[in-house]
Amino acid sequence: MPELARPVTAARLKPRWEAQLDDCVSALTCSPDGQRLAAAGLDGPIRLLEAGTGRVIATLAGHAQGTLAIAWRPDGTILASGGQDGMVRWWDTCTGQQLAAEKGGSSWVEHVQWHATGKLLATSAGKSLRFWEAPGKLSRECADHPSTIAGLAWRPDGGLRLITAAYGGATLWNPERADPVRRLPWKGSSLSLAWPPANRMAVCICGSRRAEKTWR
């Protein structure tokens, strides 16, 4: 007789620790080595926690009017953040000191993303896209988008390309140029963007029409 298939049971996860912070968490990300967590609060400060215990090991000042986005540099030494004060900030994750602070291009900075090499940081603030070579050093400011940037993603293989999503589709950028490389049109409001590891397409999930669009 054929062996009976074993019943599939749901895996039960057990909590390892719990940390109580002072305010709602607006962004949460793990360090590249998996040893630390960075938790940004709507009240502004950014807490660094031990990933294994949840113990708060440092508190960064963050953004006075609230922190919206955080990202670790691939080597884990710098944390970039954006907030409702319209600033991009860079933090030394060993000392907790702020390395630089610059205007992001609008009243708020919603997205910050490091390139795989750690040599470039992409930030978006409203319709504005900017690239930074080093803490506080602006490399390129690109042409404004037609609407607020809903998401951005670097090419997953480390290539020098970035894709952004906004109302009306997605746009492909080269950090060495101010004008877009290619526009990928779609009529709808974009909510998020992903660039799969296969590298051949970007997927833009659009909310107003309850659909998703892919480009090759």
Beta strands, then each sheet from edge to edge (+ up, - down):
strand 1: 25-30
strand 2: 36-41
strand 3: 46-50
strand 4: 56-60
strand 5: 67-72
strand 6: 78-83
strand 7: 87-92
strand 8: 98-103
strand 9: 111-114
strand 10: 121-125
strand 11: 128-134
strand 12: 137-141
strand 13: 151-154
strand 14: 162-166
strand 15: 169-173
strand 16: 182-185
strand 17: 190-194
strand 18: 202-206
strand 19: 211-215
sheet 1: 1+ 2- 3+ 4-
sheet 2: 5+ 6- 7+ 8-
sheet 3: 9+ 10- 11+ 12-
sheet 4: 13+ 14- 15+ 16-
sheet 5: 17+ 18- 19+
end
